[in-house]
Amino acid sequence: MNRELIIKVTNILKNYKICSICIGRLFYHPSFKNLIKFGKALKIEALKNLKEPVKSDRPCYLCNNTFIKFKKEIPSLISKIQAYEFDSIYTSIKVPKKLILHEDEIRVRFQISSGESIKQTFNRLFSNYIAKKLGKIAKSKDYHLMISFDAEKNQIELIPQNIYIYGRYIKSKKGLSQTRSYCYVCYGKGCSECDYTGYDKAPSVEGYILPHFTSAFQAQKSIFHAAGREDIDVLTLNEGRPFIVEVVRPIKRKVNLSELEKVVNTNSDGAVFVKNLIEVNRDAVKKMTVFTRYDEKTYVLLVEFEKEIGDDILFKIEKELTNRVIVQRTPTRVLHRRKDKYRYKMIYDVKAKKIDNNKAELHIRCQGGLYIKELAHGDNGRTNPNIAQIANTNVKVLSLNIISIAPDLEKKLEIIH
């Protein structure tokens, strides 16, 4: 064993009580097969040079006997873990600031630049040790269950990692908002008025979907991420709107998603249907948001003109709006919750069909984020050009439905069903 190294460890042990693991990790190198054996051997050799070792009743100056304390908890920890479904684990430690300062002190005083921190050693050793005992896999990322140890409080917390489920929903009834509203009495805390859910009892897309996910995965809660939103009086049809449910701290992970689809669809009063559920990774939430912000959408808009219109007017609307950039200032109806600014959105294609003397149905394929109702009536000049302006008459929106949203999104997210 390196003589200079033994002398350095001897000098450390003259002044500090350090455990074998911490001695090993101070000088550890990834090429070493076993840190614990290395640390023990190094300490034994160094102690031979000491006439009066530091009193042994004191805890380790670097870890405060953290490694010993945690190992004693492992039998009861393994018993608690049995309640969870997981294939991979990771251990993590919250290190008291005092111990970090102690390590900095020793590293500076004895000029030690090698080795691992207490956090690195703890995470690596115990992840592998516990995984081996359980017949699971130790991973440093994309793991299913994290075992978190607070070394100062001597507390262990089991943290199942969130699951992300992608799908599409169809909204087939009007009068349904996408998101739930907090209870007007307790504002989300839970009370008798809202049956302790924290939300009001008005139906919503979220309300029909999320409770079933939370129940199926035995999760703490579920969070809804959607690719945009539709107004309360707008239907989302055909392939539906993309969404991702983030299942928070699930106890169960192996849920039959086809069965979950059936549960949601048979308990939604015919208002909401989900389809093509599949597990995705966390990054899919951000990617879905970015892609669909600009991806194409197709709407079916039914309008009523103040005066009779002929085919020539409809042809003019088609011609002037196809392949056209629309300049929209934030609509009046959303100014209370949106910044007042100009948006520039592309319309790719418009097809108009006369329904009555003063009614028409328009299929509008456009860039995401275009406010279609304002495209129809112009919003007092805040949207240009607009249908009312082209037809030279006032326009009333009778209905609006979405029939296609981001048709290539699954390909972009590399989702294979």
Secondary structure as UniProt FT lines:
FT   HELIX           3..15
FT   HELIX           20..26
FT   TURN            30..31
FT   HELIX           35..47
FT   TURN            48..49
FT   TURN            56..57
FT   TURN            61..65
FT   HELIX           66..81
FT   TURN            82..83
FT   STRAND          88..94
FT   HELIX           97..109
FT   TURN            110..111
FT   HELIX           118..134
FT   STRAND          137..138
FT   STRAND          145..150
FT   TURN            151..154
FT   STRAND          155..160
FT   STRAND          163..171
FT   TURN            184..188
FT   HELIX           192..194
FT   TURN            195..196
FT   HELIX           205..216
FT   TURN            217..218
FT   STRAND          221..226
FT   TURN            232..233
FT   STRAND          235..248
FT   HELIX           257..266
FT   TURN            269..270
FT   STRAND          272..280
FT   HELIX           283..294
FT   STRAND          296..305
FT   HELIX           311..321
FT   TURN            322..323
FT   STRAND          324..329
FT   HELIX           332..334
FT   TURN            335..337
FT   STRAND          342..356
FT   TURN            357..358
FT   STRAND          359..367
FT   TURN            368..369
FT   HELIX           372..377
FT   TURN            379..382
FT   STRAND          383..384
FT   HELIX           387..391
FT   STRAND          395..405
FT   TURN            407..408
FT   HELIX           409..412
FT   TURN            413..414
//
